[in-house]
Amino acid sequence: MSRTAQLAPQIAARNTKPLGLSTDTLAEHSRWIDDVNSTQNTDLQFPIVAVSDLKVSKFYDMIHPDEIATEAVRSVFIIEPD
């Protein structure tokens, strides 16, 4: 997330928008966004969707079957407008 925030100008120049997806709650997002911003010298501004019921994560196979359900997984998906 921090690297994506740091690259925001280059991402925007490509007419692209980042969107985060997390199994954490909104309250947890606020805490770790503050931490990311302060420790990584960035300003995370893109939306992060909280989907703590894991529906989206499971639909896109983002959770490894041998890990706990909320284990951090880093995935990148490029979604074209059409």
C-alpha positions as CSV (number, residue, x, y, z in Angstrom):
1,M,0.0,0.0,0.0
2,S,2.8,2.4,0.8
3,R,4.5,1.9,-2.5
4,T,1.3,2.4,-4.3
5,A,0.7,5.6,-2.5
6,Q,4.3,6.8,-3.3
7,L,3.7,6.0,-7.0
8,A,0.3,7.8,-7.1
9,P,1.4,10.5,-9.5
10,Q,2.8,8.0,-12.0
11,I,-0.3,5.9,-11.6
12,A,-2.6,8.9,-12.3
13,A,-0.5,9.8,-15.3
14,R,-1.5,6.5,-16.8
15,N,-5.2,7.3,-16.3
16,T,-5.4,4.5,-13.7
17,K,-6.8,4.5,-10.2
18,P,-5.6,2.2,-7.3
19,L,-8.1,0.6,-5.0
20,G,-7.1,-1.3,-1.9
21,L,-9.0,-4.3,-0.6
22,S,-8.6,-5.5,2.9
23,T,-10.0,-8.1,5.3
24,D,-9.5,-5.6,8.1
25,T,-12.1,-3.3,9.6
26,L,-12.4,0.4,8.9
27,A,-11.0,1.2,12.3
28,E,-8.0,-1.0,11.6
29,H,-7.5,0.8,8.3
30,S,-7.4,4.2,10.0
31,R,-4.7,3.0,12.4
32,W,-2.4,1.3,9.8
33,I,-2.9,4.1,7.2
34,D,-1.6,6.5,9.9
35,D,1.3,4.1,10.5
36,V,2.1,3.7,6.8
37,N,2.1,7.5,6.2
38,S,4.3,8.2,9.2
39,T,6.8,5.4,8.7
40,Q,7.0,5.3,4.9
41,N,7.0,9.1,4.2
42,T,3.9,9.0,2.1
43,D,0.3,10.2,2.0
44,L,-2.0,7.3,1.2
45,Q,-5.1,8.8,-0.5
46,F,-6.7,6.0,-2.5
47,P,-9.7,4.2,-1.2
48,I,-9.4,1.0,0.7
49,V,-12.5,-1.3,0.9
50,A,-13.0,-3.2,4.0
51,V,-14.5,-6.7,3.2
52,S,-14.0,-8.5,6.5
53,D,-16.4,-11.3,5.5
54,L,-13.8,-12.5,3.0
55,K,-16.3,-12.8,0.1
56,V,-14.2,-10.9,-2.4
57,S,-10.9,-12.3,-1.2
58,K,-12.2,-15.8,-1.6
59,F,-13.8,-15.1,-4.9
60,Y,-10.5,-13.9,-6.4
61,D,-8.5,-16.6,-4.6
62,M,-6.5,-14.0,-2.6
63,I,-6.3,-16.2,0.5
64,H,-3.9,-19.1,0.3
65,P,-5.7,-22.3,1.4
66,D,-2.9,-23.3,3.8
67,E,-2.9,-19.9,5.7
68,I,-5.2,-18.4,8.2
69,A,-8.2,-16.6,6.8
70,T,-6.9,-13.1,7.4
71,E,-3.2,-13.7,6.6
72,A,-1.8,-10.7,4.7
73,V,-1.7,-11.4,1.0
74,R,-0.4,-9.0,-1.6
75,S,-2.2,-9.3,-5.0
76,V,-2.4,-7.0,-7.9
77,F,-5.3,-7.0,-10.4
78,I,-5.5,-4.8,-13.5
79,I,-9.1,-4.2,-14.4
80,E,-9.8,-2.7,-17.8
81,P,-12.8,-0.4,-18.3
82,D,-14.4,-2.8,-20.8
